[in-house]
Amino acid sequence: MSSLDQHSGLLSELLAARKEGEPVALATVVKARGSVPRHAGSKMLIYVDGRTSGTIGGGEMEARVVKEALQALSAGKTQTVPYSLVDPAKGDPGVCGGEVEVFIEPYLSPATILVIGCGHVGRAVVHLASWLGFFVIANDDREELVDPQLVPGADLYIAGSIEQVLEHFSVTSNTYIVSVTRNVIVDREIMPKLIGTPSPYIGVIGSRRRWEETKRLLQEDGLDAEQMQRFHSPIGLEINAETPEEIAVSILAEIIMLRQGGSGDRMAS
């Protein structure tokens, strides 16, 4: 197979991963001098589970690139990594005598908001999240509410239980879950199913009193203190929100703050 065919195959694989929302990193040799196993332009894909496709030379150097790529996927940042293939005794990944630079590009799954509950607040969250550019999923166990006419703006509509949601959609580390259900009974059913997902944010609507009751029931069901830390409740930032639209602003503001590493403080004192 020619180099062009190999690159075309890798790029097709990259596009397929992007379409499926699967995080993947593309490692490309951007500089090569001296005796090296592969030359500039060589590419390799690295998936979050450590799988690879293609090669940039194999051996210790490639193993190190895989490690760096996994870190890049975790941090969500590109990086350029230089390697000298001179002296393994000094920690160099090889003895070829050349130098290589590898550029690593992480392609994360799209930032997604999973809205559980299509009541007034859920509809407002879907609308605002869509306007902000998130990929939005609308879900409710009341099938008649999961309707584009009632809840416009979602990219994907999944009616049914949380188990059905998780069957049709893979929650990733870039999926933010907004649970705006109608009562504690529904929360009690849903929350344990979300504990094992890689979601960085599981927000649960309700007053402090409602959350205390939800917490009591979940602990009664066997969730421990560490697991309870996975939940953000009451949901959102404190802005004295009252209307569904204001509550949606509060929720999305908290998610943006966490994604961007903000403090939530006022811009001017």
Buried (B, 14 or more C-beta within 10 A) or exposed (E): EEEEEBBEBBEEBBEEBBEEBBBBBBBBBEBBBEEBBBBEEBBBBBBBEEEBBBBBBEBBBBEBBBEBBBBBBEEEEEBEBEBBBBEEEEEBBBEBBBBBBBBBBBBBBBBBBBBBBBBBBBBBBBBBBBEEEBBBBBBBBEEEBBBEEEBEBBBBBBBBBBEEBBEEBEBBBBBBBBBBBBEBEBBBBBBBEBBEBEBBBBBBBBEEEBBEBBBEBBEEEEBEEEBBEBBBBBBBBEEEBEEBBBBBBBBBBBBBBBBEEEEEEEEEE
